[in-house]
Amino acid sequence: MIYSSELIKGTLKTIVLKLLADNKKMYGYEITQRVKELTMDKIQITEGALYPTLHALEAEGMLTTETEYIGKRVRKYYSLSPAGKSRTKEKISEFADFVDTMIFLLDLKTKNI
Amino acid sequence: MYCITDEQIDFILSDIRRNGVETEDLQLNLLDHICCIVEQNLEEGEDFGTFYQQTVRQFYKRDLKEIEEETQLLLTFKNYYAMKKIMITSGIFSAAAFILGSFFKVMHWPGTAALIFLGILLVSFVVLPLMLLLKVKEGQSGRDKLVFALGTLTGMLYCTSTLFAIMHWPGRTALWISTVGVSMFAFIPAYFFTGIRRPETKSNTILTSILLVGATGLLFSMIGIRSQDHQAQIKTYTYVQNEQLLKTMQRKATTIPANSQNAKLVAAINKACEQVKSLVLENAMGVSSIPADIESSHLLIDDGPLGDDFINAGKGVALFNNLKAAVDKYNASNSDNNKLPVAHSIVNASPDKLPQYSSLSVLNSITQLQMYLVNLPEDAGVAIK
């Protein structure tokens, strides 16, 4: 099962931040591949959602970048800035809280029992 | 692994550009991404062109430009919050500066001008333009944008003309007239005809328009388009002629000092008078004495308050106290008949009330005092040479 893009949209920032927290620096393609690999293809980040998010996070000062030339093309590596590190923690705890609330709201636990 | 050629890289980059991705950073990111996919997944012998089209097709729903638009949207959204924050902070600051400045003005404390200046500048050049920008960004219709632009312009003009009026700067009447004009003939009609077309805003629009017309009318009635300059001219030339009269009287004075002691005292008063007058003139006209070509230069003396030199321990207060001391000394050593009448002149004013007097009333009062000195009775009379 592949999750719908609406579900992923709200969590994309959190996913990207967490990945960068675990891996020192990553580039766009690497991020999509890693997510695919970790979720066993259940979450596939589209390019159309990833790059706007990366640029927005960079503009907000959450990410720092470095570029590397590979032949004729340029590869941009992203890593967390100090502000990004604290934002990651906030985002993750916010999401954990959200999950708890959703479990309660949708009555998921009782159904499973 | 497929090895991508330089020509293919150029092809991809130009294709991305052609499809509406304008941000350079984004172009490079997408280029690298596509190259990675091609290198990982393109089998030997497979056609590069077809594979490329298939790959890029997965990036979007309608067209590739979506990515550019989404990026711009997220970036402006971020600016949007920063702008809103700046607007609110500077709005609070300017309101505080206004209130403090007005309070200072009532109390005649120093720093009034700076506070009001700051408040007006912030409102007209930071708060109002930012408000307009934010409204435009919120994506209103063209008509609403026009109304907002005109409203902002009116607000900025209003603030600037208030500043000019408070500071007694030249050109204030012209500014007021343009403010009233823009408001009455551009902003209010635009606002009215935009709002009245929509049923849901109709009654509000009528009420607000009536209030706006009323406020603009009140402003217009306060300008006094013609009278102001004539009034200022009469006031200025009354003083200028008083001063000329004094000079003539001083030249023609024939009385001889009754005693040399009095001559010294009178000279001291005259010196103190001239010092105070030149400081007042400098504040009100920018020059320390009346220029010889005052009529052709159209200079007017601003009949505003005396200025910061006459507050607290300013230079003006010291000079003023000098004058007071000189007059007291003279009066103490002369008989009642020959004393200078100071009861209702500026000399009798208490120093802390000085900021409340206007330039011309002080100048005229001092000049009159000097005229008394020329016209003293024989036994105290002095010729000032």
Contacts between the chains, C-beta under 8 A, distances in Angstrom:
chain1	res1	chain2	res2	distance
A	27	B	32	6.7
A	28	B	29	5.4
A	28	B	32	6.9
A	28	B	33	5.1
A	29	B	32	6.8
A	29	B	33	4.7
A	29	B	36	3.9
A	29	B	37	7.0
A	32	B	33	7.9
A	46	B	58	7.4
A	46	B	59	6.9
A	47	B	30	7.0
A	47	B	33	6.1
A	47	B	58	7.6
A	47	B	59	4.4
A	47	B	67	6.9
A	48	B	59	5.4
A	48	B	60	5.2
A	48	B	61	7.6
A	48	B	66	5.7
A	48	B	67	5.0
A	48	B	70	6.7
A	49	B	70	7.6
A	51	B	26	5.9
A	51	B	29	5.5
A	51	B	30	6.8
A	51	B	33	7.9
A	51	B	67	5.9
A	51	B	71	6.6
A	52	B	67	6.3
A	52	B	70	4.0
A	52	B	71	4.1
A	52	B	73	7.6
A	52	B	74	5.2
A	53	B	74	7.2
A	54	B	29	7.4
A	55	B	23	7.4
A	55	B	25	6.7
A	55	B	26	6.6
A	55	B	71	4.9
A	55	B	74	6.9
A	55	B	75	6.6
A	56	B	71	7.3
A	56	B	74	3.7
A	56	B	75	6.2
A	56	B	77	7.8
A	56	B	78	6.3
A	59	B	74	7.9
A	59	B	75	5.4
A	59	B	78	5.5
A	60	B	78	5.7
A	70	B	32	7.5
A	71	B	6	7.2
A	71	B	9	7.6
A	72	B	6	5.1
A	72	B	9	4.8
A	72	B	10	7.7
A	73	B	9	5.6
A	73	B	28	7.2
A	73	B	31	5.5
A	73	B	32	5.4
A	73	B	35	5.8
A	74	B	28	4.7
A	74	B	31	7.7
A	74	B	32	6.7
A	75	B	32	4.8
A	76	B	25	7.2
A	76	B	28	6.5
A	76	B	29	5.7
A	76	B	32	7.2
